[in-house]
Amino acid sequence: MADEALLDEREVAILRWRCRRGLVENDLFLERFFATHGSCLTIRQARGLTLLMDLSDNDLLDLLLRRKEPTGEVAKDEVKEVLEQLRNRA
């Protein structure tokens, strides 16, 4: 169950720094995500978020805006889970 273990504050801070983007639109999604989920991120979610951060800014924005769905290496369950959290405005 290591995937469900929570990240500590330092790990969240490092992940948050890694998630800084060049497009302000992406940053807005990510800031809202960290404000809502930052205190309860799991290793699984961090892995999914890291895979998303490997995408170009434009590809990431297309996913966030539902213009595209994850394919190839990014079409993993942990990515889809985090992507839905990022897309959710609640």
PDB file of N, CA, C and O in Angstrom, chain B, residues numbered from 101:
ATOM      1  N   MET B 101       0.812  -1.202   0.000  1.00  0.00           N
ATOM      2  CA  MET B 101       0.000   0.000   0.000  1.00  0.00           C
ATOM      3  C   MET B 101       0.854   1.263   0.000  1.00  0.00           C
ATOM      4  O   MET B 101       0.382   2.325   0.406  1.00  0.00           O
ATOM      5  N   ALA B 102       2.086   1.164  -0.443  1.00  0.00           N
ATOM      6  CA  ALA B 102       2.969   2.333  -0.470  1.00  0.00           C
ATOM      7  C   ALA B 102       2.406   3.429  -1.367  1.00  0.00           C
ATOM      8  O   ALA B 102       2.636   4.613  -1.120  1.00  0.00           O
ATOM      9  N   ASP B 103       1.664   3.040  -2.412  1.00  0.00           N
ATOM     10  CA  ASP B 103       1.080   4.026  -3.326  1.00  0.00           C
ATOM     11  C   ASP B 103       0.107   4.963  -2.625  1.00  0.00           C
ATOM     12  O   ASP B 103      -0.069   6.105  -3.049  1.00  0.00           O
ATOM     13  N   GLU B 104      -0.517   4.496  -1.568  1.00  0.00           N
ATOM     14  CA  GLU B 104      -1.510   5.297  -0.851  1.00  0.00           C
ATOM     15  C   GLU B 104      -0.903   6.078   0.313  1.00  0.00           C
ATOM     16  O   GLU B 104      -1.612   6.817   0.997  1.00  0.00           O
ATOM     17  N   ALA B 105       0.400   5.922   0.544  1.00  0.00           N
ATOM     18  CA  ALA B 105       1.068   6.686   1.604  1.00  0.00           C
ATOM     19  C   ALA B 105       1.077   8.167   1.238  1.00  0.00           C
ATOM     20  O   ALA B 105       1.262   8.531   0.077  1.00  0.00           O
ATOM     21  N   LEU B 106       0.877   9.005   2.234  1.00  0.00           N
ATOM     22  CA  LEU B 106       0.855  10.445   2.004  1.00  0.00           C
ATOM     23  C   LEU B 106       2.265  11.003   1.862  1.00  0.00           C
ATOM     24  O   LEU B 106       3.212  10.511   2.476  1.00  0.00           O
ATOM     25  N   LEU B 107       2.379  12.022   1.053  1.00  0.00           N
ATOM     26  CA  LEU B 107       3.649  12.737   0.938  1.00  0.00           C
ATOM     27  C   LEU B 107       3.817  13.622   2.168  1.00  0.00           C
ATOM     28  O   LEU B 107       2.837  14.121   2.721  1.00  0.00           O
ATOM     29  N   ASP B 108       5.064  13.813   2.592  1.00  0.00           N
ATOM     30  CA  ASP B 108       5.288  14.750   3.689  1.00  0.00           C
ATOM     31  C   ASP B 108       5.386  16.169   3.129  1.00  0.00           C
ATOM     32  O   ASP B 108       5.385  16.361   1.914  1.00  0.00           O
ATOM     33  N   GLU B 109       5.470  17.155   4.011  1.00  0.00           N
ATOM     34  CA  GLU B 109       5.472  18.563   3.588  1.00  0.00           C
ATOM     35  C   GLU B 109       6.603  18.875   2.619  1.00  0.00           C
ATOM     36  O   GLU B 109       6.410  19.607   1.648  1.00  0.00           O
ATOM     37  N   ARG B 110       7.769  18.328   2.877  1.00  0.00           N
ATOM     38  CA  ARG B 110       8.927  18.579   2.011  1.00  0.00           C
ATOM     39  C   ARG B 110       8.687  18.010   0.615  1.00  0.00           C
ATOM     40  O   ARG B 110       8.976  18.667  -0.384  1.00  0.00           O
ATOM     41  N   GLU B 111       8.159  16.793   0.548  1.00  0.00           N
ATOM     42  CA  GLU B 111       7.882  16.167  -0.750  1.00  0.00           C
ATOM     43  C   GLU B 111       6.821  16.957  -1.533  1.00  0.00           C
ATOM     44  O   GLU B 111       6.921  17.103  -2.751  1.00  0.00           O
ATOM     45  N   VAL B 112       5.824  17.453  -0.832  1.00  0.00           N
ATOM     46  CA  VAL B 112       4.790  18.270  -1.492  1.00  0.00           C
ATOM     47  C   VAL B 112       5.409  19.566  -2.016  1.00  0.00           C
ATOM     48  O   VAL B 112       5.097  20.000  -3.125  1.00  0.00           O
ATOM     49  N   ALA B 113       6.281  20.181  -1.224  1.00  0.00           N
ATOM     50  CA  ALA B 113       6.928  21.425  -1.649  1.00  0.00           C
ATOM     51  C   ALA B 113       7.790  21.202  -2.888  1.00  0.00           C
ATOM     52  O   ALA B 113       7.795  22.033  -3.796  1.00  0.00           O
ATOM     53  N   ILE B 114       8.510  20.100  -2.932  1.00  0.00           N
ATOM     54  CA  ILE B 114       9.344  19.776  -4.096  1.00  0.00           C
ATOM     55  C   ILE B 114       8.460  19.528  -5.320  1.00  0.00           C
ATOM     56  O   ILE B 114       8.759  20.008  -6.414  1.00  0.00           O
ATOM     57  N   LEU B 115       7.378  18.783  -5.133  1.00  0.00           N
ATOM     58  CA  LEU B 115       6.461  18.507  -6.236  1.00  0.00           C
ATOM     59  C   LEU B 115       5.821  19.796  -6.742  1.00  0.00           C
ATOM     60  O   LEU B 115       5.682  20.003  -7.947  1.00  0.00           O
ATOM     61  N   ARG B 116       5.440  20.642  -5.819  1.00  0.00           N
ATOM     62  CA  ARG B 116       4.824  21.922  -6.201  1.00  0.00           C
ATOM     63  C   ARG B 116       5.800  22.759  -7.029  1.00  0.00           C
ATOM     64  O   ARG B 116       5.408  23.372  -8.022  1.00  0.00           O
ATOM     65  N   TRP B 117       7.063  22.784  -6.623  1.00  0.00           N
ATOM     66  CA  TRP B 117       8.080  23.515  -7.376  1.00  0.00           C
ATOM     67  C   TRP B 117       8.250  22.918  -8.772  1.00  0.00           C
ATOM     68  O   TRP B 117       8.386  23.646  -9.754  1.00  0.00           O
ATOM     69  N   ARG B 118       8.242  21.604  -8.849  1.00  0.00           N
ATOM     70  CA  ARG B 118       8.374  20.890 -10.126  1.00  0.00           C
ATOM     71  C   ARG B 118       7.214  21.200 -11.067  1.00  0.00           C
ATOM     72  O   ARG B 118       7.361  21.107 -12.286  1.00  0.00           O
ATOM     73  N   CYS B 119       6.068  21.567 -10.510  1.00  0.00           N
ATOM     74  CA  CYS B 119       4.861  21.802 -11.294  1.00  0.00           C
ATOM     75  C   CYS B 119       4.753  23.225 -11.835  1.00  0.00           C
ATOM     76  O   CYS B 119       3.770  23.546 -12.503  1.00  0.00           O
ATOM     77  N   ARG B 120       5.716  24.069 -11.573  1.00  0.00           N
ATOM     78  CA  ARG B 120       5.660  25.430 -12.118  1.00  0.00           C
ATOM     79  C   ARG B 120       5.721  25.363 -13.637  1.00  0.00           C
ATOM     80  O   ARG B 120       6.543  24.640 -14.201  1.00  0.00           O
ATOM     81  N   ARG B 121       4.852  26.114 -14.295  1.00  0.00           N
ATOM     82  CA  ARG B 121       4.725  26.030 -15.739  1.00  0.00           C
ATOM     83  C   ARG B 121       4.956  27.380 -16.402  1.00  0.00           C
ATOM     84  O   ARG B 121       4.971  28.416 -15.737  1.00  0.00           O
ATOM     85  N   GLY B 122       5.136  27.359 -17.712  1.00  0.00           N
ATOM     86  CA  GLY B 122       5.340  28.572 -18.486  1.00  0.00           C
ATOM     87  C   GLY B 122       4.044  29.272 -18.848  1.00  0.00           C
ATOM     88  O   GLY B 122       4.033  30.486 -19.046  1.00  0.00           O
ATOM     89  N   LEU B 123       2.953  28.527 -18.937  1.00  0.00           N
ATOM     90  CA  LEU B 123       1.650  29.114 -19.251  1.00  0.00           C
ATOM     91  C   LEU B 123       0.886  29.388 -17.960  1.00  0.00           C
ATOM     92  O   LEU B 123       0.706  28.496 -17.131  1.00  0.00           O
ATOM     93  N   VAL B 124       0.449  30.604 -17.805  1.00  0.00           N
ATOM     94  CA  VAL B 124      -0.272  30.993 -16.602  1.00  0.00           C
ATOM     95  C   VAL B 124      -1.563  30.180 -16.443  1.00  0.00           C
ATOM     96  O   VAL B 124      -1.987  29.909 -15.320  1.00  0.00           O
ATOM     97  N   GLU B 125      -2.176  29.798 -17.543  1.00  0.00           N
ATOM     98  CA  GLU B 125      -3.403  29.012 -17.488  1.00  0.00           C
ATOM     99  C   GLU B 125      -3.159  27.674 -16.780  1.00  0.00           C
ATOM    100  O   GLU B 125      -3.976  27.236 -15.970  1.00  0.00           O
ATOM    101  N   ASN B 126      -2.044  27.037 -17.087  1.00  0.00           N
ATOM    102  CA  ASN B 126      -1.696  25.783 -16.412  1.00  0.00           C
ATOM    103  C   ASN B 126      -1.440  26.033 -14.932  1.00  0.00           C
ATOM    104  O   ASN B 126      -1.875  25.255 -14.083  1.00  0.00           O
ATOM    105  N   ASP B 127      -0.736  27.114 -14.623  1.00  0.00           N
ATOM    106  CA  ASP B 127      -0.452  27.441 -13.227  1.00  0.00           C
ATOM    107  C   ASP B 127      -1.732  27.629 -12.422  1.00  0.00           C
ATOM    108  O   ASP B 127      -1.785  27.250 -11.252  1.00  0.00           O
ATOM    109  N   LEU B 128      -2.753  28.202 -13.026  1.00  0.00           N
ATOM    110  CA  LEU B 128      -4.020  28.399 -12.318  1.00  0.00           C
ATOM    111  C   LEU B 128      -4.659  27.062 -11.939  1.00  0.00           C
ATOM    112  O   LEU B 128      -5.140  26.895 -10.818  1.00  0.00           O
ATOM    113  N   PHE B 129      -4.661  26.123 -12.866  1.00  0.00           N
ATOM    114  CA  PHE B 129      -5.167  24.780 -12.563  1.00  0.00           C
ATOM    115  C   PHE B 129      -4.346  24.143 -11.435  1.00  0.00           C
ATOM    116  O   PHE B 129      -4.901  23.564 -10.501  1.00  0.00           O
ATOM    117  N   LEU B 130      -3.036  24.257 -11.536  1.00  0.00           N
ATOM    118  CA  LEU B 130      -2.155  23.616 -10.562  1.00  0.00           C
ATOM    119  C   LEU B 130      -2.252  24.258  -9.183  1.00  0.00           C
ATOM    120  O   LEU B 130      -2.217  23.552  -8.175  1.00  0.00           O
ATOM    121  N   GLU B 131      -2.372  25.578  -9.119  1.00  0.00           N
ATOM    122  CA  GLU B 131      -2.517  26.250  -7.829  1.00  0.00           C
ATOM    123  C   GLU B 131      -3.799  25.812  -7.133  1.00  0.00           C
ATOM    124  O   GLU B 131      -3.803  25.546  -5.932  1.00  0.00           O
ATOM    125  N   ARG B 132      -4.881  25.740  -7.892  1.00  0.00           N
ATOM    126  CA  ARG B 132      -6.150  25.290  -7.312  1.00  0.00           C
ATOM    127  C   ARG B 132      -6.034  23.839  -6.822  1.00  0.00           C
ATOM    128  O   ARG B 132      -6.546  23.489  -5.759  1.00  0.00           O
ATOM    129  N   PHE B 133      -5.352  23.006  -7.617  1.00  0.00           N
ATOM    130  CA  PHE B 133      -5.149  21.613  -7.234  1.00  0.00           C
ATOM    131  C   PHE B 133      -4.397  21.518  -5.907  1.00  0.00           C
ATOM    132  O   PHE B 133      -4.819  20.794  -5.004  1.00  0.00           O
ATOM    133  N   PHE B 134      -3.286  22.243  -5.785  1.00  0.00           N
ATOM    134  CA  PHE B 134      -2.498  22.176  -4.555  1.00  0.00           C
ATOM    135  C   PHE B 134      -3.247  22.781  -3.370  1.00  0.00           C
ATOM    136  O   PHE B 134      -3.101  22.299  -2.246  1.00  0.00           O
ATOM    137  N   ALA B 135      -4.036  23.815  -3.594  1.00  0.00           N
ATOM    138  CA  ALA B 135      -4.825  24.405  -2.510  1.00  0.00           C
ATOM    139  C   ALA B 135      -5.854  23.402  -1.980  1.00  0.00           C
ATOM    140  O   ALA B 135      -6.136  23.361  -0.783  1.00  0.00           O
ATOM    141  N   THR B 136      -6.402  22.604  -2.880  1.00  0.00           N
ATOM    142  CA  THR B 136      -7.433  21.637  -2.498  1.00  0.00           C
ATOM    143  C   THR B 136      -6.852  20.314  -2.012  1.00  0.00           C
ATOM    144  O   THR B 136      -7.328  19.755  -1.023  1.00  0.00           O
ATOM    145  N   HIS B 137      -5.836  19.810  -2.692  1.00  0.00           N
ATOM    146  CA  HIS B 137      -5.346  18.449  -2.437  1.00  0.00           C
ATOM    147  C   HIS B 137      -3.926  18.379  -1.877  1.00  0.00           C
ATOM    148  O   HIS B 137      -3.451  17.291  -1.551  1.00  0.00           O
ATOM    149  N   GLY B 138      -3.255  19.494  -1.761  1.00  0.00           N
ATOM    150  CA  GLY B 138      -1.848  19.489  -1.370  1.00  0.00           C
ATOM    151  C   GLY B 138      -1.552  18.815  -0.044  1.00  0.00           C
ATOM    152  O   GLY B 138      -0.497  18.202   0.115  1.00  0.00           O
ATOM    153  N   SER B 139      -2.463  18.919   0.908  1.00  0.00           N
ATOM    154  CA  SER B 139      -2.207  18.353   2.235  1.00  0.00           C
ATOM    155  C   SER B 139      -2.482  16.855   2.312  1.00  0.00           C
ATOM    156  O   SER B 139      -2.181  16.223   3.325  1.00  0.00           O
ATOM    157  N   CYS B 140      -3.051  16.280   1.254  1.00  0.00           N
ATOM    158  CA  CYS B 140      -3.396  14.853   1.306  1.00  0.00           C
ATOM    159  C   CYS B 140      -2.951  14.111   0.042  1.00  0.00           C
ATOM    160  O   CYS B 140      -3.587  13.137  -0.362  1.00  0.00           O
ATOM    161  N   LEU B 141      -1.868  14.565  -0.575  1.00  0.00           N
ATOM    162  CA  LEU B 141      -1.367  13.900  -1.786  1.00  0.00           C
ATOM    163  C   LEU B 141      -0.698  12.579  -1.458  1.00  0.00           C
ATOM    164  O   LEU B 141       0.062  12.462  -0.497  1.00  0.00           O
ATOM    165  N   THR B 142      -1.001  11.588  -2.280  1.00  0.00           N
ATOM    166  CA  THR B 142      -0.387  10.269  -2.105  1.00  0.00           C
ATOM    167  C   THR B 142       0.774  10.098  -3.086  1.00  0.00           C
ATOM    168  O   THR B 142       0.945  10.892  -4.011  1.00  0.00           O
ATOM    169  N   ILE B 143       1.549   9.071  -2.871  1.00  0.00           N
ATOM    170  CA  ILE B 143       2.644   8.745  -3.772  1.00  0.00           C
ATOM    171  C   ILE B 143       2.098   8.452  -5.166  1.00  0.00           C
ATOM    172  O   ILE B 143       2.703   8.842  -6.164  1.00  0.00           O
ATOM    173  N   ARG B 144       0.976   7.777  -5.240  1.00  0.00           N
ATOM    174  CA  ARG B 144       0.343   7.468  -6.533  1.00  0.00           C
ATOM    175  C   ARG B 144      -0.028   8.750  -7.277  1.00  0.00           C
ATOM    176  O   ARG B 144       0.246   8.878  -8.470  1.00  0.00           O
ATOM    177  N   GLN B 145      -0.646   9.693  -6.580  1.00  0.00           N
ATOM    178  CA  GLN B 145      -1.030  10.961  -7.199  1.00  0.00           C
ATOM    179  C   GLN B 145       0.205  11.746  -7.641  1.00  0.00           C
ATOM    180  O   GLN B 145       0.206  12.359  -8.708  1.00  0.00           O
ATOM    181  N   ALA B 146       1.244  11.725  -6.828  1.00  0.00           N
ATOM    182  CA  ALA B 146       2.484  12.422  -7.186  1.00  0.00           C
ATOM    183  C   ALA B 146       3.085  11.828  -8.450  1.00  0.00           C
ATOM    184  O   ALA B 146       3.596  12.558  -9.299  1.00  0.00           O
ATOM    185  N   ARG B 147       3.026  10.514  -8.580  1.00  0.00           N
ATOM    186  CA  ARG B 147       3.538   9.854  -9.779  1.00  0.00           C
ATOM    187  C   ARG B 147       2.737  10.281 -11.010  1.00  0.00           C
ATOM    188  O   ARG B 147       3.316  10.565 -12.058  1.00  0.00           O
ATOM    189  N   GLY B 148       1.411  10.327 -10.887  1.00  0.00           N
ATOM    190  CA  GLY B 148       0.566  10.770 -11.987  1.00  0.00           C
ATOM    191  C   GLY B 148       0.820  12.214 -12.362  1.00  0.00           C
ATOM    192  O   GLY B 148       0.875  12.556 -13.543  1.00  0.00           O
ATOM    193  N   LEU B 149       0.975  13.058 -11.364  1.00  0.00           N
ATOM    194  CA  LEU B 149       1.238  14.470 -11.609  1.00  0.00           C
ATOM    195  C   LEU B 149       2.596  14.665 -12.269  1.00  0.00           C
ATOM    196  O   LEU B 149       2.739  15.515 -13.149  1.00  0.00           O
ATOM    197  N   THR B 150       3.576  13.903 -11.863  1.00  0.00           N
ATOM    198  CA  THR B 150       4.906  13.988 -12.459  1.00  0.00           C
ATOM    199  C   THR B 150       4.870  13.612 -13.939  1.00  0.00           C
ATOM    200  O   THR B 150       5.531  14.253 -14.757  1.00  0.00           O
ATOM    201  N   LEU B 151       4.111  12.591 -14.284  1.00  0.00           N
ATOM    202  CA  LEU B 151       3.974  12.214 -15.699  1.00  0.00           C
ATOM    203  C   LEU B 151       3.327  13.335 -16.498  1.00  0.00           C
ATOM    204  O   LEU B 151       3.724  13.597 -17.633  1.00  0.00           O
ATOM    205  N   LEU B 152       2.341  13.994 -15.920  1.00  0.00           N
ATOM    206  CA  LEU B 152       1.716  15.129 -16.605  1.00  0.00           C
ATOM    207  C   LEU B 152       2.687  16.285 -16.789  1.00  0.00           C
ATOM    208  O   LEU B 152       2.638  16.983 -17.802  1.00  0.00           O
ATOM    209  N   MET B 153       3.563  16.491 -15.822  1.00  0.00           N
ATOM    210  CA  MET B 153       4.514  17.599 -15.895  1.00  0.00           C
ATOM    211  C   MET B 153       5.598  17.373 -16.942  1.00  0.00           C
ATOM    212  O   MET B 153       6.307  18.307 -17.318  1.00  0.00           O
ATOM    213  N   ASP B 154       5.728  16.142 -17.412  1.00  0.00           N
ATOM    214  CA  ASP B 154       6.679  15.857 -18.484  1.00  0.00           C
ATOM    215  C   ASP B 154       6.160  16.299 -19.854  1.00  0.00           C
ATOM    216  O   ASP B 154       6.909  16.321 -20.831  1.00  0.00           O
ATOM    217  N   LEU B 155       4.875  16.651 -19.916  1.00  0.00           N
ATOM    218  CA  LEU B 155       4.281  17.116 -21.174  1.00  0.00           C
ATOM    219  C   LEU B 155       4.651  18.574 -21.435  1.00  0.00           C
ATOM    220  O   LEU B 155       5.025  19.307 -20.519  1.00  0.00           O
ATOM    221  N   SER B 156       4.540  18.975 -22.687  1.00  0.00           N
ATOM    222  CA  SER B 156       4.726  20.391 -23.011  1.00  0.00           C
ATOM    223  C   SER B 156       3.552  21.177 -22.427  1.00  0.00           C
ATOM    224  O   SER B 156       2.497  20.611 -22.140  1.00  0.00           O
ATOM    225  N   ASP B 157       3.745  22.467 -22.258  1.00  0.00           N
ATOM    226  CA  ASP B 157       2.679  23.311 -21.713  1.00  0.00           C
ATOM    227  C   ASP B 157       1.402  23.225 -22.540  1.00  0.00           C
ATOM    228  O   ASP B 157       0.311  23.125 -21.980  1.00  0.00           O
ATOM    229  N   ASN B 158       1.524  23.263 -23.857  1.00  0.00           N
ATOM    230  CA  ASN B 158       0.337  23.230 -24.711  1.00  0.00           C
ATOM    231  C   ASN B 158      -0.383  21.889 -24.641  1.00  0.00           C
ATOM    232  O   ASN B 158      -1.613  21.850 -24.629  1.00  0.00           O
ATOM    233  N   ASP B 159       0.364  20.795 -24.596  1.00  0.00           N
ATOM    234  CA  ASP B 159      -0.260  19.478 -24.464  1.00  0.00           C
ATOM    235  C   ASP B 159      -0.967  19.340 -23.120  1.00  0.00           C
ATOM    236  O   ASP B 159      -2.057  18.774 -23.042  1.00  0.00           O
ATOM    237  N   LEU B 160      -0.347  19.854 -22.069  1.00  0.00           N
ATOM    238  CA  LEU B 160      -0.967  19.819 -20.748  1.00  0.00           C
ATOM    239  C   LEU B 160      -2.257  20.640 -20.743  1.00  0.00           C
ATOM    240  O   LEU B 160      -3.276  20.190 -20.219  1.00  0.00           O
ATOM    241  N   LEU B 161      -2.218  21.819 -21.314  1.00  0.00           N
ATOM    242  CA  LEU B 161      -3.412  22.658 -21.355  1.00  0.00           C
ATOM    243  C   LEU B 161      -4.536  21.987 -22.137  1.00  0.00           C
ATOM    244  O   LEU B 161      -5.698  22.071 -21.739  1.00  0.00           O
ATOM    245  N   ASP B 162      -4.209  21.326 -23.239  1.00  0.00           N
ATOM    246  CA  ASP B 162      -5.226  20.593 -24.003  1.00  0.00           C
ATOM    247  C   ASP B 162      -5.910  19.531 -23.142  1.00  0.00           C
ATOM    248  O   ASP B 162      -7.122  19.339 -23.238  1.00  0.00           O
ATOM    249  N   LEU B 163      -5.139  18.843 -22.305  1.00  0.00           N
ATOM    250  CA  LEU B 163      -5.727  17.843 -21.412  1.00  0.00           C
ATOM    251  C   LEU B 163      -6.582  18.507 -20.338  1.00  0.00           C
ATOM    252  O   LEU B 163      -7.683  18.044 -20.042  1.00  0.00           O
ATOM    253  N   LEU B 164      -6.081  19.580 -19.763  1.00  0.00           N
ATOM    254  CA  LEU B 164      -6.822  20.259 -18.703  1.00  0.00           C
ATOM    255  C   LEU B 164      -8.146  20.834 -19.193  1.00  0.00           C
ATOM    256  O   LEU B 164      -9.135  20.848 -18.461  1.00  0.00           O
ATOM    257  N   LEU B 165      -8.157  21.305 -20.430  1.00  0.00           N
ATOM    258  CA  LEU B 165      -9.359  21.891 -21.002  1.00  0.00           C
ATOM    259  C   LEU B 165     -10.247  20.863 -21.713  1.00  0.00           C
ATOM    260  O   LEU B 165     -11.234  21.222 -22.356  1.00  0.00           O
ATOM    261  N   ARG B 166      -9.889  19.600 -21.593  1.00  0.00           N
ATOM    262  CA  ARG B 166     -10.650  18.491 -22.195  1.00  0.00           C
ATOM    263  C   ARG B 166     -10.666  18.537 -23.720  1.00  0.00           C
ATOM    264  O   ARG B 166     -11.568  17.978 -24.344  1.00  0.00           O
ATOM    265  N   ARG B 167      -9.703  19.178 -24.312  1.00  0.00           N
ATOM    266  CA  ARG B 167      -9.585  19.158 -25.773  1.00  0.00           C
ATOM    267  C   ARG B 167      -9.073  17.799 -26.237  1.00  0.00           C
ATOM    268  O   ARG B 167      -9.350  17.364 -27.355  1.00  0.00           O
ATOM    269  N   LYS B 168      -8.330  17.145 -25.367  1.00  0.00           N
ATOM    270  CA  LYS B 168      -7.764  15.822 -25.630  1.00  0.00           C
ATOM    271  C   LYS B 168      -7.888  14.994 -24.367  1.00  0.00           C
ATOM    272  O   LYS B 168      -8.137  15.514 -23.280  1.00  0.00           O
ATOM    273  N   GLU B 169      -7.706  13.684 -24.536  1.00  0.00           N
ATOM    274  CA  GLU B 169      -7.637  12.754 -23.409  1.00  0.00           C
ATOM    275  C   GLU B 169      -6.251  12.110 -23.434  1.00  0.00           C
ATOM    276  O   GLU B 169      -5.613  12.056 -24.486  1.00  0.00           O
ATOM    277  N   PRO B 170      -5.783  11.624 -22.293  1.00  0.00           N
ATOM    278  CA  PRO B 170      -4.444  11.029 -22.237  1.00  0.00           C
ATOM    279  C   PRO B 170      -4.313   9.825 -23.176  1.00  0.00           C
ATOM    280  O   PRO B 170      -5.214   8.993 -23.274  1.00  0.00           O
ATOM    281  N   THR B 171      -3.172   9.757 -23.858  1.00  0.00           N
ATOM    282  CA  THR B 171      -2.862   8.627 -24.735  1.00  0.00           C
ATOM    283  C   THR B 171      -1.419   8.214 -24.503  1.00  0.00           C
ATOM    284  O   THR B 171      -0.639   8.952 -23.902  1.00  0.00           O
ATOM    285  N   GLY B 172      -1.075   7.040 -24.981  1.00  0.00           N
ATOM    286  CA  GLY B 172       0.300   6.558 -24.901  1.00  0.00           C
ATOM    287  C   GLY B 172       0.786   6.406 -23.468  1.00  0.00           C
ATOM    288  O   GLY B 172       0.079   5.865 -22.618  1.00  0.00           O
ATOM    289  N   GLU B 173       1.990   6.884 -23.208  1.00  0.00           N
ATOM    290  CA  GLU B 173       2.628   6.765 -21.889  1.00  0.00           C
ATOM    291  C   GLU B 173       1.837   7.463 -20.786  1.00  0.00           C
ATOM    292  O   GLU B 173       1.955   7.108 -19.614  1.00  0.00           O
ATOM    293  N   VAL B 174       1.044   8.440 -21.156  1.00  0.00           N
ATOM    294  CA  VAL B 174       0.321   9.236 -20.162  1.00  0.00           C
ATOM    295  C   VAL B 174      -1.043   8.623 -19.826  1.00  0.00           C
ATOM    296  O   VAL B 174      -1.692   9.060 -18.875  1.00  0.00           O
ATOM    297  N   ALA B 175      -1.475   7.643 -20.572  1.00  0.00           N
ATOM    298  CA  ALA B 175      -2.803   7.043 -20.373  1.00  0.00           C
ATOM    299  C   ALA B 175      -2.767   5.990 -19.261  1.00  0.00           C
ATOM    300  O   ALA B 175      -3.121   4.832 -19.478  1.00  0.00           O
ATOM    301  N   LYS B 176      -2.339   6.404 -18.088  1.00  0.00           N
ATOM    302  CA  LYS B 176      -2.261   5.514 -16.927  1.00  0.00           C
ATOM    303  C   LYS B 176      -3.327   5.924 -15.926  1.00  0.00           C
ATOM    304  O   LYS B 176      -3.767   7.074 -15.909  1.00  0.00           O
ATOM    305  N   ASP B 177      -3.736   4.982 -15.096  1.00  0.00           N
ATOM    306  CA  ASP B 177      -4.805   5.262 -14.133  1.00  0.00           C
ATOM    307  C   ASP B 177      -4.459   6.407 -13.194  1.00  0.00           C
ATOM    308  O   ASP B 177      -5.314   7.245 -12.909  1.00  0.00           O
ATOM    309  N   GLU B 178      -3.232   6.460 -12.710  1.00  0.00           N
ATOM    310  CA  GLU B 178      -2.863   7.526 -11.772  1.00  0.00           C
ATOM    311  C   GLU B 178      -2.875   8.898 -12.449  1.00  0.00           C
ATOM    312  O   GLU B 178      -3.164   9.906 -11.805  1.00  0.00           O
ATOM    313  N   VAL B 179      -2.564   8.936 -13.739  1.00  0.00           N
ATOM    314  CA  VAL B 179      -2.618  10.199 -14.491  1.00  0.00           C
ATOM    315  C   VAL B 179      -4.071  10.627 -14.666  1.00  0.00           C
ATOM    316  O   VAL B 179      -4.408  11.794 -14.469  1.00  0.00           O
ATOM    317  N   LYS B 180      -4.921   9.688 -15.032  1.00  0.00           N
ATOM    318  CA  LYS B 180      -6.330  10.005 -15.227  1.00  0.00           C
ATOM    319  C   LYS B 180      -6.976  10.488 -13.933  1.00  0.00           C
ATOM    320  O   LYS B 180      -7.798  11.404 -13.946  1.00  0.00           O
ATOM    321  N   GLU B 181      -6.603   9.874 -12.828  1.00  0.00           N
ATOM    322  CA  GLU B 181      -7.125  10.277 -11.516  1.00  0.00           C
ATOM    323  C   GLU B 181      -6.737  11.722 -11.187  1.00  0.00           C
ATOM    324  O   GLU B 181      -7.583  12.527 -10.799  1.00  0.00           O
ATOM    325  N   VAL B 182      -5.466  12.036 -11.346  1.00  0.00           N
ATOM    326  CA  VAL B 182      -4.990  13.387 -11.049  1.00  0.00           C
ATOM    327  C   VAL B 182      -5.563  14.386 -12.042  1.00  0.00           C
ATOM    328  O   VAL B 182      -5.910  15.506 -11.667  1.00  0.00           O
ATOM    329  N   LEU B 183      -5.661  13.997 -13.279  1.00  0.00           N
ATOM    330  CA  LEU B 183      -6.209  14.882 -14.299  1.00  0.00           C
ATOM    331  C   LEU B 183      -7.653  15.269 -13.964  1.00  0.00           C
ATOM    332  O   LEU B 183      -8.036  16.427 -14.133  1.00  0.00           O
ATOM    333  N   GLU B 184      -8.444  14.323 -13.496  1.00  0.00           N
ATOM    334  CA  GLU B 184      -9.812  14.645 -13.097  1.00  0.00           C
ATOM    335  C   GLU B 184      -9.835  15.594 -11.910  1.00  0.00           C
ATOM    336  O   GLU B 184     -10.688  16.479 -11.838  1.00  0.00           O
ATOM    337  N   GLN B 185      -8.908  15.418 -10.980  1.00  0.00           N
ATOM    338  CA  GLN B 185      -8.827  16.346  -9.844  1.00  0.00           C
ATOM    339  C   GLN B 185      -8.415  17.741 -10.316  1.00  0.00           C
ATOM    340  O   GLN B 185      -8.928  18.743  -9.818  1.00  0.00           O
ATOM    341  N   LEU B 186      -7.501  17.803 -11.263  1.00  0.00           N
ATOM    342  CA  LEU B 186      -7.079  19.086 -11.800  1.00  0.00           C
ATOM    343  C   LEU B 186      -8.210  19.785 -12.544  1.00  0.00           C
ATOM    344  O   LEU B 186      -8.340  21.007 -12.467  1.00  0.00           O
ATOM    345  N   ARG B 187      -9.020  19.028 -13.255  1.00  0.00           N
ATOM    346  CA  ARG B 187     -10.118  19.583 -14.042  1.00  0.00           C
ATOM    347  C   ARG B 187     -11.296  20.029 -13.169  1.00  0.00           C
ATOM    348  O   ARG B 187     -12.058  20.916 -13.553  1.00  0.00           O
ATOM    349  N   ASN B 188     -11.439  19.416 -12.009  1.00  0.00           N
ATOM    350  CA  ASN B 188     -12.576  19.664 -11.132  1.00  0.00           C
ATOM    351  C   ASN B 188     -12.463  21.030 -10.459  1.00  0.00           C
ATOM    352  O   ASN B 188     -11.469  21.322  -9.794  1.00  0.00           O
ATOM    353  N   ARG B 189     -13.467  21.847 -10.633  1.00  0.00           N
ATOM    354  CA  ARG B 189     -13.457  23.193 -10.045  1.00  0.00           C
ATOM    355  C   ARG B 189     -13.923  23.212  -8.605  1.00  0.00           C
ATOM    356  O   ARG B 189     -13.712  24.205  -7.908  1.00  0.00           O
ATOM    357  N   ALA B 190     -14.551  22.142  -8.138  1.00  0.00           N
ATOM    358  CA  ALA B 190     -15.109  22.126  -6.776  1.00  0.00           C
ATOM    359  C   ALA B 190     -14.033  22.074  -5.724  1.00  0.00           C
ATOM    360  O   ALA B 190     -14.337  22.055  -4.531  1.00  0.00           O
TER     361      ALA B 190
END
